[in-house]
């Protein structure tokens, strides 16, 4: 009898656990992660390629490199749909590409987008050199230490209290797991409705934040392509953020990246239109200098002629006086 009870327990307990874990909760910080039961718990992974997936921590934001790679994987395999780009440009040189990531989700210094054309990127994955062939050298992953986030809010029918706005923006960034200690400067341009926030990576803070990933998530939210699941209490919703009893919604979002070393771009990066403008301006300057030189030379010759003519008149007057 005891043996029978034991056998029943062996069969029923795993079945009960499997039933409880049949529907794992969605990953709050990554709506594209897949969560499945595994040995009595739920494991969430993100598909990067057909043969590679990475485990993700659903209590933290998923690294930017992995999110970009997942987006390219879905795009190539026509999984889901990617919205058409809006008129609001992402200031990261080339936008989305298929990155090479390290085992911890960082960007490799050298990126090729699966082609023979390669370039060097910073720690935020933004191109910082001209494009070249596969022999291009990227000796180090240059760190991006300063991020400037620029948000332009839609017009509202009330006066904006700057102190209250600063408080709300700080709370908004906290939802993207940005420690307030990273906020170096806050500025509000009333006439343009622009909010400027400087985040400095090198600051000493209590909890470390991945600012590149936080900025990436924030941009996606402003543009209506959230990476969060519906269970995450994100601040920037489709209708904006709570502000002074109302909603403050955004129409533009830009992120500027400043590296610890200057970017290495040459004139090859300048577009033909800009080059044409530079050439025209240079020719105009040269023409102006030529005109100035000719004018001065003529004036100089006229001055010499006047002096010579004066001397000739003096000689004639002397001759008249002696006669």
C-alpha positions in Angstrom: 0.0 0.0 0.0 2.8 2.4 1.0 4.5 1.6 -2.3 1.3 2.5 -4.2 1.0 5.8 -2.4 4.6 6.6 -3.1 4.2 5.9 -6.8 1.1 8.1 -6.9 3.1 11.0 -5.3 5.9 10.5 -7.8 3.4 10.8 -10.7 1.1 13.5 -9.3 3.6 16.1 -7.9 5.5 16.7 -11.1 2.2 16.9 -13.0 1.0 19.5 -10.5 4.2 21.6 -10.9 4.0 21.4 -14.6 0.4 22.5 -14.4 1.4 25.5 -12.3 4.2 26.4 -14.7 2.3 25.7 -17.9 1.8 29.5 -18.4 4.9 31.3 -17.3 4.5 35.1 -16.7 5.6 37.3 -19.5 9.0 39.0 -19.2 8.2 42.5 -17.9 11.2 44.3 -19.3 11.3 42.5 -22.7 8.1 41.7 -24.6 10.1 39.7 -27.2 11.6 37.3 -24.7 10.1 33.8 -24.5 9.5 32.3 -21.1 9.1 28.5 -20.6 9.0 26.1 -17.6 12.4 24.5 -16.8 13.0 22.3 -13.9 10.4 23.8 -11.6 11.0 27.5 -12.6 10.5 29.8 -15.6 13.4 30.6 -17.9 13.2 33.5 -20.3 15.4 33.7 -23.4 15.8 36.1 -26.3 16.3 34.8 -29.8 19.3 36.4 -31.5 19.8 34.1 -34.5 18.2 30.8 -35.7 20.8 28.9 -33.6 21.4 31.2 -30.7 19.4 32.6 -27.9 20.4 34.3 -24.7 18.9 34.1 -21.2 17.5 37.4 -20.0 16.9 38.9 -16.6 13.3 40.2 -16.6 14.0 42.5 -13.7 16.6 44.4 -15.7 16.6 46.0 -19.2 18.0 43.7 -21.9 21.3 45.0 -23.3 21.0 47.2 -26.4 23.2 45.0 -28.6 21.0 42.0 -28.0 17.8 44.0 -28.6 19.1 45.2 -32.0 20.2 41.7 -33.0 16.8 40.3 -32.1 15.1 43.1 -34.1 17.3 42.2 -37.2 16.6 38.5 -36.7 12.8 39.1 -36.8 13.2 41.5 -39.7 15.2 39.0 -41.8 12.8 36.2 -41.0 9.7 38.4 -41.4 8.6 37.7 -37.8 6.2 40.4 -36.7 6.3 43.9 -38.3 8.6 46.8 -37.8 7.0 50.2 -38.1 8.2 52.5 -40.8 10.6 55.2 -39.6 9.1 58.5 -38.7 10.4 61.9 -39.5 12.2 61.9 -36.1 15.8 60.8 -36.7 17.8 58.7 -34.4 21.2 60.4 -34.1 23.3 57.2 -34.1 24.8 57.4 -37.6 23.4 54.3 -39.2 20.4 53.4 -37.1 19.5 49.7 -36.9 22.0 47.1 -38.1 22.8 43.5 -37.3 25.5 43.8 -34.6 28.1 41.4 -33.3 27.7 41.1 -29.5 29.9 39.7 -26.8 28.7 37.0 -24.4 27.5 39.6 -21.9 25.6 41.7 -24.5 28.2 44.4 -25.1 29.1 45.6 -28.6 32.3 44.4 -30.3 34.5 47.3 -31.3 34.4 46.2 -35.0 31.0 45.8 -36.7 30.3 44.6 -40.3 26.6 44.0 -40.4 27.1 40.6 -42.0 29.0 42.1 -45.0 32.5 42.9 -46.1 32.1 46.5 -45.2 33.1 47.2 -41.6 33.5 50.1 -39.2 34.3 50.9 -35.5 31.7 51.6 -32.9 31.6 53.0 -29.4 30.2 51.2 -26.3 26.7 52.4 -27.3 27.0 50.7 -30.7 27.2 54.0 -32.6 29.6 54.2 -35.6 32.6 56.5 -34.9 34.8 55.9 -37.9 34.5 55.9 -41.7 33.4 52.6 -43.2 36.1 50.4 -44.6 36.8 46.7 -45.6 37.4 43.8 -43.2 41.0 44.9 -42.6 39.9 48.0 -40.7 41.5 48.1 -37.2 39.4 48.8 -34.1 41.9 48.3 -31.3 39.5 49.2 -28.5 35.8 49.7 -27.7 35.8 53.4 -26.9 33.5 54.2 -24.0 30.6 56.6 -24.4 30.6 58.5 -21.1 28.1 61.3 -21.8 24.6 61.0 -23.1 22.4 64.0 -23.8 18.7 63.2 -24.1 16.5 65.8 -25.8 12.8 65.5 -25.5 10.3 67.8 -27.2 6.9 67.8 -25.6 3.6 68.7 -27.3 2.0 72.0 -26.5 0.0 72.1 -23.3 -2.6 74.7 -22.1 -0.8 75.7 -18.9 2.4 77.2 -17.7 5.1 74.6 -17.1 6.6 74.6 -13.6 10.3 73.9 -14.3 10.9 72.5 -10.8 7.9 70.1 -11.1 9.0 69.1 -14.6 12.5 68.3 -13.4 11.0 66.1 -10.6 8.8 64.2 -13.1 11.6 63.7 -15.6 13.8 62.3 -12.8 11.0 59.8 -11.9 10.5 59.0 -15.6 14.2 58.1 -16.0 14.0 55.9 -12.8 11.5 53.8 -14.7 14.3 53.1 -17.2 16.5 52.1 -14.3 18.7 55.2 -14.5 20.1 56.1 -11.1 19.4 59.9 -10.4 23.1 60.2 -9.5 23.9 60.0 -13.3 21.9 63.2 -14.0 24.5 65.9 -14.4 22.4 68.7 -15.8 18.7 69.5 -16.5 17.6 72.3 -18.8 14.2 73.4 -20.1 13.9 75.6 -23.2 10.3 77.0 -22.9 10.0 78.6 -26.3 11.1 75.4 -28.1 9.4 73.0 -25.6 12.7 71.1 -25.4 13.8 69.2 -22.3 17.6 68.6 -22.1 19.0 66.0 -19.7 22.8 65.3 -19.5 23.7 61.9 -18.2 27.3 61.2 -17.2 28.4 57.6 -17.1 31.5 58.2 -15.0 29.7 59.5 -12.0 29.9 57.5 -8.7 26.4 56.2 -8.0 24.8 53.7 -5.7 23.6 51.4 -8.4 25.2 50.9 -11.8 23.0 51.8 -14.9 23.5 50.9 -18.5 22.8 54.4 -20.0 23.1 53.3 -23.6 20.3 50.7 -23.1 18.2 53.0 -21.0 18.3 55.7 -23.8 17.5 53.0 -26.4 14.4 51.9 -24.5 13.3 55.5 -23.9 13.6 56.4 -27.6 11.6 53.3 -28.5 8.8 54.3 -26.1 8.6 57.9 -27.4 8.3 56.6 -30.9 5.6 54.1 -30.1 7.7 51.0 -30.4 8.0 49.9 -26.8 10.3 47.1 -25.8 8.5 46.5 -22.5 5.6 44.1 -22.0 2.2 45.4 -20.8 3.0 44.3 -17.3 5.8 46.7 -16.8 4.9 50.1 -15.2 6.7 52.2 -17.8 6.4 56.0 -17.5 6.2 57.1 -21.1 2.9 55.7 -22.4 1.3 56.4 -25.7 -0.6 59.4 -24.2 2.5 60.7 -22.3 3.5 60.9 -18.7 1.4 62.2 -15.7 2.3 65.9 -15.1 0.6 68.4 -12.9 -2.8 66.7 -13.1 -2.5 66.4 -16.8 -0.6 64.4 -19.4 2.7 65.5 -21.0 3.3 63.7 -24.3 6.3 63.9 -26.5 6.7 64.4 -30.3 10.4 64.1 -30.7 13.3 62.3 -29.0 17.0 62.6 -29.7 20.0 61.1 -28.0 23.5 62.5 -28.5 26.5 60.4 -27.7 29.9 61.8 -26.5 32.8 59.4 -26.3 36.0 59.5 -24.2 37.9 59.9 -27.4 37.1 62.0 -30.5 35.5 60.2 -33.5 37.7 59.5 -36.5 35.8 60.6 -39.5 37.4 62.0 -42.7 36.1 64.1 -45.5 34.8 61.0 -47.2 31.9 61.1 -44.8 30.8 64.6 -46.0 27.9 64.4 -48.6 28.4 65.7 -52.1 26.0 68.5 -51.5 28.0 69.8 -48.5 31.2 69.4 -50.5 29.7 71.5 -53.3 28.7 74.2 -50.8 32.3 74.2 -49.3 33.8 74.5 -52.8 31.5 77.4 -53.7 32.3 79.3 -50.5 36.0 78.7 -51.1 35.8 80.0 -54.7 33.9 83.1 -53.5 36.6 83.8 -50.9 39.3 83.4 -53.5 37.4 85.7 -56.0 37.0 88.3 -53.2 40.7 88.2 -52.4 41.6 88.5 -56.2 39.3 91.6 -56.5 40.8 93.1 -53.4 44.3 92.5 -54.7 43.6 94.0 -58.1 41.8 97.0 -56.6 44.7 97.8 -54.3 47.2 97.4 -57.1 45.2 99.9 -59.3 45.0 102.3 -56.4 48.7 102.0 -55.8 49.5 102.7 -59.5 47.2 105.7 -59.5 49.0 107.0 -56.4 52.4 106.6 -58.1 51.1 108.4 -61.2 49.8 111.3 -59.1 53.2 111.7 -57.4 55.0 111.6 -60.8 52.6 114.2 -62.2 53.1 116.4 -59.2 56.9 116.3 -59.7 56.5 117.3 -63.4 54.3 120.3 -62.5 56.9 121.5 -60.0 59.7 121.4 -62.7 57.6 123.5 -65.1 56.8 126.0 -62.4 60.6 126.3 -61.5 61.4 126.9 -65.2 58.7 129.7 -65.5 60.1 131.4 -62.4 63.7 131.5 -63.7 62.7 132.9 -67.1 
